[in-house]
């Protein structure tokens, strides 16, 4: 099997315009998927930025078979997919939005925090807190139990 696809290294290629126009029409879908915000896309300057990036990095525009359009340049990010439960995806989208991040940037931040040991230090701090104050919580629960009338149950 073989496939041929147009490719253009010329920053003035019409392919860049096609990509920019396509992306400029998608902000509502892109934002709904928490891929990026309209401000991050900045459709009004996208074509100029893509062409400038192509000039700076020697980027290449390609159009894949089947009509999918792609823009490649020497960027430090890699696209990859991960299979997670729908509930995990929803939680990630919510937390990313709360932090003003795309899902990809949110995941990258979590990985950096984990590697830097922030997560571990946070868990250690929580463990130390519980170790120091567990008796206070136990006493409060016992006092609640003693104060509860016999036969009464929480609803």
N, C-alpha and C positions, 0 to 999 in steps of 0.2 A: 504494500500500500504506500502511496506517496501523496503528498499534499503540497500545493503551492500557495503562497500568500504574498500579497503586496507588502513591501517594507520600504520605508523612506527614512533616510538619515538627514535629509534636508529640512531644517527647521521651518522653512516656508511651505513645506508640503501641505496639501489640502487635508491630509489625514489628521493633522493636529486640530484643524478647524472643526472637522467632523467630531472628533472626540470632545472638544470643548463645548460644541453646541449640544451634543448628546448629554453630557454631564450637566450642563446648565439647565436642561429641561427636567432633571431628576431630583432637585433638592427636597421636595416633599417626601419622596420615597426614601432617599438617603437619610434624611433626618428621622423618619419614622423607624427605620432600621437601626438608628443610633450609630450609623457608620461615620457620619461627619455632620457638622452643622453647616448652615448656609454660609456663615462667616468663614469657616474653614475652607469651604469650596471657593468662595468669592468668584461666582460665575463671570462677573464683569471683567475680571483681570486674568481669568484662567488661561485663555489662549496665549496671551503675552507671556505669562509665567511659564507655560509649557514650552513655548519656543525658546525663551531665554534659558531654561533648564537644558533643553536639547543642545543649544549652542555651547553651554558651559560644560556639559558632561559627555557630549557626543551621543546623546540618547537616540533611540530608533523607534519610530512608529511602525506598528504592524497591524494588519487586519487579519484576524484568524478566519479559517474556513467556517462557513455558517453565519457569517456576518457579525460575529463578536469582534469588537474593536478593543484594542489594548494599547497602552502607552508604556513603554519600558524605558527606564533610564537607570543609571548606576545609583540606585538609592539604597540607603542602609536598612530598609525594611524588607521583610520577606512575607509573602502572603502564604498562609497555611490554614487548613481546616481542622476543626476538632469536633468530635461527636459528643454532645452532652444532652442530658435530659432537658425537655422544654422548660421545666421549672428553673433549672440552673441558668439557662439562657435568659429567661425573663428576669431573674434576680440580677444577673450581670448587667443587663440593659438598664435596669432601674438604678443600680449603684453607679454605673458609668454616668448616667444622666445626672444623678445627684452631685457627682463630682465635676460635671461639665466636660466629660471625656467621651471619646468614642469607645466602643467595646474593646477594640484592639489596644488603644492606649491604656484603658483600665486594666486589661490583662497584663500588659507590659509593666505597669506600675506595681501590680501585685507580685509579679515575678521578681522585679527589682527589690521590692520590700522583703520578700522571702530570702533572696540571695544575700541581701545586706544584713539579714538577721533581725529586721524590725519586727516581723511576725513572732519570731521566737522570743524576743525580749518582751513583747507585749504579753504573750502567754505566760512567760515567767513572772512578770509583774502581777498578773491576775492570780496566778497560783500562790505567790507570796502573800498577796492581799487576803485571799481566802484562808491560807494557813494562819495568818495573824488574827483574823477576825471571825473565823468559823464559830468560835465559842459564843460570840455575841449573837450571831444568827441563830445558833442552836437555842440559846436562852430565850430569844424573842419568840421562836416557834413554840417552845415549851410553855411560855407564858400565855400565848394565844390558845394553846390546847387546854390549859387549865381554866382559862376565862370562858371558853365555849361551853354553853349549857349542854347537859347530857342529852343525847339524841338529836342535837342540831347538826346539820350537815350543810356544807357550802353548796350553793346552787350551781 
